[in-house]
């Protein structure tokens, strides 16, 4: 069974979190457990579901 997961762009995740791109990258460097980042070739996409779940558990 294939489940489709919505992947958001970096800009969309920044808008959801209300942070700049630089702050988002800093968060990924400072906290390697930050989930949801998916590399597709040269593109970076984020699993909104995983990221929101992680934030709510913090």
Secondary structure as the mmCIF struct_conf table of DSSP 4:
data_model
#
loop_
_struct_conf.conf_type_id
_struct_conf.id
_struct_conf.beg_label_comp_id
_struct_conf.beg_label_asym_id
_struct_conf.beg_label_seq_id
_struct_conf.end_label_comp_id
_struct_conf.end_label_asym_id
_struct_conf.end_label_seq_id
STRN STRN1 UNK A 7 UNK A 8
HELX_RH_AL_P HELX_RH_AL_P1 UNK A 10 UNK A 17
TURN_TY1_P TURN_TY1_P1 UNK A 18 UNK A 18
HELX_RH_AL_P HELX_RH_AL_P2 UNK A 21 UNK A 30
TURN_TY1_P TURN_TY1_P2 UNK A 32 UNK A 33
STRN STRN2 UNK A 37 UNK A 40
TURN_TY1_P TURN_TY1_P3 UNK A 41 UNK A 42
STRN STRN3 UNK A 43 UNK A 47
HELX_RH_AL_P HELX_RH_AL_P3 UNK A 48 UNK A 57
#
